[in-house]
Amino acid sequence: MATAHLPIQKYKYHEHNGEPGCQGLEEVNRMFRNFWDPTAYWMCDKQGTRARLQRCPKSQLYSEELGRCVHYTDWSWTEPKEPPSRPKC
């Protein structure tokens, strides 16, 4: 008997922009890194709604490590972390 090995779908940070799905309570009122634009971040206002794209103030970038916008001279690149959920298409 042959068995099929189906690949497990895993996202890489360059395949999507990091938008969370805002599906769980742990995502509400939390900022998430925009994988493609360090001047922006995602915010889940309410469970079950679409995340809102926000911009850092001028000369600032979003630090996933600190969970806030910081001056660009204090920012350093870190490996992106997947959000707990992804938007449903």
C-alpha positions as CSV (number, residue, x, y, z in Angstrom):
1,M,0.0,0.0,0.0
2,A,1.4,3.4,-1.0
3,T,1.0,6.4,1.2
4,A,1.0,9.9,0.0
5,H,3.3,12.4,1.7
6,L,1.7,15.8,1.5
7,P,3.8,18.8,2.3
8,I,3.0,20.8,5.4
9,Q,2.3,24.3,4.4
10,K,4.7,26.7,6.2
11,Y,4.9,30.4,5.4
12,K,8.2,32.2,5.1
13,Y,8.3,35.8,6.2
14,H,8.9,37.0,2.6
15,E,5.8,35.2,1.3
16,H,3.3,37.5,3.2
17,N,3.5,40.8,5.0
18,G,2.9,39.5,8.5
19,E,-0.7,40.6,8.8
20,P,-2.3,38.7,11.8
21,G,-5.8,37.2,11.5
22,C,-7.1,38.8,14.7
23,Q,-8.8,35.4,15.4
24,G,-7.7,34.9,19.0
25,L,-8.0,37.1,22.1
26,E,-4.2,37.0,22.5
27,E,-4.0,39.1,19.3
28,V,-6.4,41.9,20.4
29,N,-4.7,45.2,21.4
30,R,-1.4,43.9,20.3
31,M,1.0,45.2,17.6
32,F,2.5,42.9,15.0
33,R,5.5,43.5,12.7
34,N,4.9,44.3,9.0
35,F,7.4,41.9,7.4
36,W,7.8,44.1,4.3
37,D,7.9,47.6,5.8
38,P,9.7,48.4,9.0
39,T,8.0,51.8,9.3
40,A,4.7,50.1,9.7
41,Y,3.0,47.5,12.0
42,W,-0.4,45.7,12.3
43,M,-2.8,46.3,15.1
44,C,-5.8,44.0,16.0
45,D,-8.5,46.2,17.5
46,K,-11.2,43.5,17.9
47,Q,-11.3,39.7,17.6
48,G,-12.6,38.5,14.3
49,T,-12.0,41.8,12.4
50,R,-9.2,42.7,9.9
51,A,-6.0,44.1,11.3
52,R,-5.3,47.7,10.9
53,L,-2.0,48.9,9.3
54,Q,-0.4,51.7,11.4
55,R,2.7,53.8,10.7
56,C,5.4,54.7,13.1
57,P,6.1,58.4,13.6
58,K,8.7,60.0,11.3
59,S,12.3,58.7,11.7
60,Q,11.0,55.7,13.6
61,L,10.8,52.0,12.8
62,Y,8.8,49.2,14.5
63,S,10.8,47.0,16.8
64,E,9.2,43.6,17.2
65,E,11.6,42.9,20.0
66,L,10.4,45.9,22.1
67,G,6.8,46.0,20.8
68,R,6.9,49.7,19.9
69,C,8.3,52.2,17.4
70,V,11.9,53.3,18.1
71,H,14.2,55.9,16.5
72,Y,15.8,54.4,13.4
73,T,19.3,54.6,14.9
74,D,18.1,52.3,17.8
75,W,16.5,49.8,15.5
76,S,18.0,46.5,14.5
77,W,16.8,43.8,12.2
78,T,15.6,40.5,13.8
79,E,14.1,37.4,12.3
80,P,10.3,37.9,11.9
81,K,8.0,35.8,14.0
82,E,4.8,34.5,12.6
83,P,1.6,35.9,14.1
84,P,-0.7,33.4,16.0
85,S,-3.2,33.4,13.1
86,R,-3.4,34.6,9.5
87,P,-6.3,36.4,7.8
88,K,-8.9,34.1,6.1
89,C,-9.0,34.9,2.4
